[in-house]
Amino acid sequence: MLDLGDQVVANLKVRHIRADLLDKWSFDRSVTHILQLVADGSEKAYSQKASDDFVLFTRRLIEWCETLLQPPVVVHASSGACFGHFPIISDVRVGRQANSTRNGEWPKANFVEGRLEAERLLRQAQGDKKFDLQIARLYSFIGEHIREKIHYAVPSFISMAKSSGVVSLTGDPMTVRSYLSAHDMSAWIVAALQADQELPMLSIGSSIPLTMIDLAEFVAKQFSAKVSVNDHHKSGDVYIADNELTKDLLKVDETISWQEALLDLIKG
């Protein structure tokens, strides 16, 4: 099965270049479109190093754009976790300015700071006419690309159901997420790259809410497993995409349900 990057490239039907942004430039300067998907997808994604690296890669991207024959179109994939994740502090929902939760420090604080700094640098470079910029904030997805990333909920639940017959929920079971299929995600990104108009901020992700307990129970059912809940809080945080504007402008839709995407991942 195609990984996410290959799937996007297949949909674009273009010649593409794989290169390390930290290496010396040694490839064609006639590049016209750039899709920036670089991010740390490991369990260390919320670390200070991951945040600093994200800014480093963004600075390097801007430097690279300055070497091209003409200003390119840049689609920068930031993270909806910075803007669609709302921790609850003293029963008040707050957005990206939050830096603590009822359990202490908010783990996404460094993550958010790096993304915001990257967006600031990109907007400044756009103002200097170095490229045409489109920022697409990505949310959560289900596809082959997450199979081995056990620190994510979906592959973690699958692994537990297969290995022990028990899906153990250690976090708040009422935490709400939304999952777009990787197939739809790649199609939406391609549509953003191919848009012939200036677009506002895009949200690429599903608008269909899903609690962690419902996700765990669905996975468990596929393996005749059980669900064990260790945290009985009933005020989970919310992290879903408001995608109506994106769907309208790009003429795209959610064509594969999270259930279908998850079953494909299990059977794949």
C-alpha positions in Angstrom: 0.0 0.0 0.0 1.1 3.6 -0.7 2.4 5.7 2.1 0.9 9.2 2.5 3.6 11.0 0.5 3.4 8.5 -2.4 -0.4 8.7 -2.4 -0.3 12.5 -2.8 2.3 12.2 -5.6 0.2 9.5 -7.4 -2.8 11.8 -7.3 -0.8 14.7 -8.6 0.6 12.7 -11.5 3.9 14.8 -11.5 7.6 14.2 -11.3 8.8 14.6 -7.8 12.1 15.0 -6.0 13.1 13.5 -2.7 15.8 15.5 -0.9 17.0 16.3 2.6 16.3 20.0 3.4 19.5 20.1 5.4 21.7 19.0 2.5 23.3 21.3 -0.1 21.0 22.0 -3.0 21.8 19.7 -5.9 18.5 19.4 -7.8 16.4 21.2 -10.5 15.7 24.8 -9.8 12.5 24.8 -11.9 10.3 23.5 -9.1 6.9 25.2 -9.2 4.9 23.7 -6.3 6.1 22.7 -2.8 4.1 20.6 -0.4 5.6 20.9 3.1 4.6 18.0 5.2 7.7 17.8 7.4 6.9 17.1 11.1 8.0 14.8 13.9 5.3 12.1 14.0 7.0 10.2 16.8 6.2 10.1 20.5 8.6 13.0 20.9 6.5 15.3 18.7 5.7 17.6 21.6 9.3 18.1 22.7 11.3 21.3 22.5 13.6 19.7 20.0 10.7 18.8 17.7 9.4 22.4 18.0 12.9 23.8 17.2 13.4 21.4 14.3 10.1 22.4 12.7 11.2 26.1 12.7 14.6 25.0 11.4 13.0 23.1 8.5 10.8 26.1 7.7 13.7 28.5 7.6 15.5 26.1 5.3 12.4 25.9 3.1 12.3 29.7 2.7 16.0 29.7 1.8 15.4 27.1 -0.8 12.5 29.0 -2.4 14.9 31.9 -2.9 17.1 29.8 -5.1 14.3 28.7 -7.5 13.8 30.3 -10.9 10.5 31.7 -10.0 8.4 32.1 -6.8 6.7 28.7 -6.2 3.3 27.9 -4.7 3.9 26.6 -1.2 1.3 24.6 0.7 2.4 24.4 4.3 0.8 21.6 6.3 0.6 22.8 9.9 -1.2 21.0 12.6 -4.7 21.4 13.8 -3.6 20.3 17.2 -2.4 23.8 17.7 -5.8 25.3 16.9 -8.5 22.6 17.2 -7.3 21.2 20.6 -9.1 22.8 23.5 -7.8 21.7 27.0 -10.2 22.4 29.8 -8.9 24.7 32.6 -11.1 25.4 35.6 -14.1 24.4 33.4 -13.4 27.1 30.8 -12.5 26.1 27.3 -9.5 27.9 25.9 -7.5 27.6 22.7 -3.9 27.8 21.7 -2.9 30.2 24.6 -3.4 27.4 27.1 -0.3 26.1 28.8 -1.8 23.9 31.5 -4.6 21.5 32.2 -6.1 19.9 35.3 -3.2 17.5 35.2 -0.5 20.2 35.1 1.4 21.4 32.0 -0.3 21.1 28.7 1.9 18.7 26.6 1.3 20.5 23.4 2.8 23.8 24.5 6.1 23.4 22.7 4.4 21.9 19.7 2.2 24.9 19.3 5.0 27.5 19.7 7.0 25.9 16.9 4.1 25.8 14.5 3.1 29.4 15.2 6.7 30.6 14.7 6.8 28.6 11.4 3.6 30.2 10.2 4.9 33.7 11.2 8.1 33.1 9.2 6.2 31.9 6.2 3.8 34.8 6.2 6.7 37.2 6.4 8.3 35.5 3.4 5.1 35.6 1.5 4.9 39.4 2.2 8.4 39.6 0.7 7.0 37.9 -2.5 9.2 34.8 -2.1 6.3 32.5 -2.8 2.5 32.2 -2.9 1.5 30.6 0.4 -1.3 28.4 1.4 -1.6 27.1 5.0 -3.5 23.9 5.5 -4.0 22.8 9.1 -4.1 19.1 9.3 -6.1 17.1 12.0 -6.2 13.3 12.6 -6.3 10.6 9.9 -6.6 6.9 9.5 -4.4 5.1 6.9 -1.5 2.8 6.3 1.0 5.6 7.3 0.0 5.2 11.0 0.2 1.4 11.2 3.5 1.3 13.1 3.0 4.4 15.2 1.7 2.8 18.4 1.8 6.1 20.3 -1.4 7.0 18.3 -4.7 5.9 19.5 -5.9 3.9 16.5 -2.8 1.6 16.0 -2.5 1.3 19.8 -6.0 0.1 20.2 -5.5 -2.4 17.3 -2.3 -3.7 18.8 -3.8 -4.2 22.3 -6.9 -5.9 20.8 -4.8 -8.3 18.8 -2.2 -9.1 21.4 -4.1 -9.3 24.7 -7.8 -9.2 23.8 -8.2 -6.1 25.9 -8.2 -2.4 24.8 -7.1 -0.4 27.8 -8.1 3.2 27.9 -5.7 5.1 30.2 -6.9 8.6 29.2 -10.2 10.3 29.4 -12.8 8.1 27.6 -14.8 11.1 26.7 -12.0 12.9 24.8 -13.3 13.8 21.4 -11.4 13.5 18.1 -12.3 13.2 14.4 -10.6 11.0 11.8 -10.5 11.7 8.0 -9.3 8.8 5.8 -5.7 9.2 4.5 -7.2 8.8 1.0 -9.5 11.8 1.4 -6.7 13.7 3.1 -4.4 13.3 0.1 -7.1 14.3 -2.3 -7.8 17.4 -0.3 -4.1 18.4 -0.2 -3.9 17.8 -4.0 -6.9 20.0 -4.5 -5.3 22.8 -2.4 -2.1 22.5 -4.5 -4.1 22.7 -7.7 -6.4 25.6 -6.7 -6.1 28.5 -9.1 -7.4 31.1 -6.6 -6.1 32.6 -3.3 -7.5 30.6 -0.4 -8.0 31.4 3.2 -6.7 29.1 6.0 -7.8 25.5 5.3 -8.8 22.9 7.8 -8.1 19.4 6.4 -9.8 16.9 8.6 -13.1 15.3 9.5 -15.9 17.2 11.2 -17.5 14.1 12.6 -16.8 13.8 16.3 -15.7 10.5 17.9 -15.1 9.8 21.5 -12.2 7.6 22.5 -14.5 5.1 24.2 -16.5 4.7 21.0 -13.3 4.3 19.0 -12.0 1.7 21.5 -15.3 -0.3 21.4 -15.4 -0.3 17.6 -11.8 -1.7 17.5 -12.5 -4.2 20.2 -15.5 -5.5 18.4 -13.5 -6.4 15.3 -11.3 -8.7 17.4 -14.0 -9.9 19.9 -11.9 -8.1 22.5 -13.0 -6.2 25.7 -12.5 -2.6 26.7 -11.0 -1.6 30.0 -11.5 2.0 31.2 -8.9 3.3 33.7 -9.9 7.0 33.7 -13.5 7.8 34.4 -13.5 11.6 33.9 -16.5 12.8 31.9 -15.1 16.1 30.5 -12.7 15.1 27.8 -11.1 17.7 25.5 -12.2 18.3 22.0 -10.1 18.2 18.8 -12.1 18.2 15.6 -11.9 20.1 12.3 -14.4 22.8 11.1 -14.1 21.8 7.5 -17.2 23.4 5.8 -15.2 26.2 4.2 -12.5 23.9 3.0 -15.1 21.5 1.4 -16.9 24.4 -0.2 -13.8 26.1 -1.7 -12.0 22.9 -2.8 -15.1 21.1 -3.9 -14.2 18.1 -1.8 -16.0 15.9 0.7 -15.5 13.1 3.2 -16.0 10.1 0.9 -14.7 7.3 3.2 -16.1 7.0 6.8 -13.7 6.6 9.7 -15.2 3.1 10.2 -14.4 2.1 6.6 -10.9 3.5 6.9 -10.3 1.7 10.1 -11.5 -1.6 8.7 -9.2 -1.2 5.7 -6.3 -0.6 8.1 -7.2 -3.7 10.1 -7.5 -5.9 7.1 -4.5 -4.5 5.2 
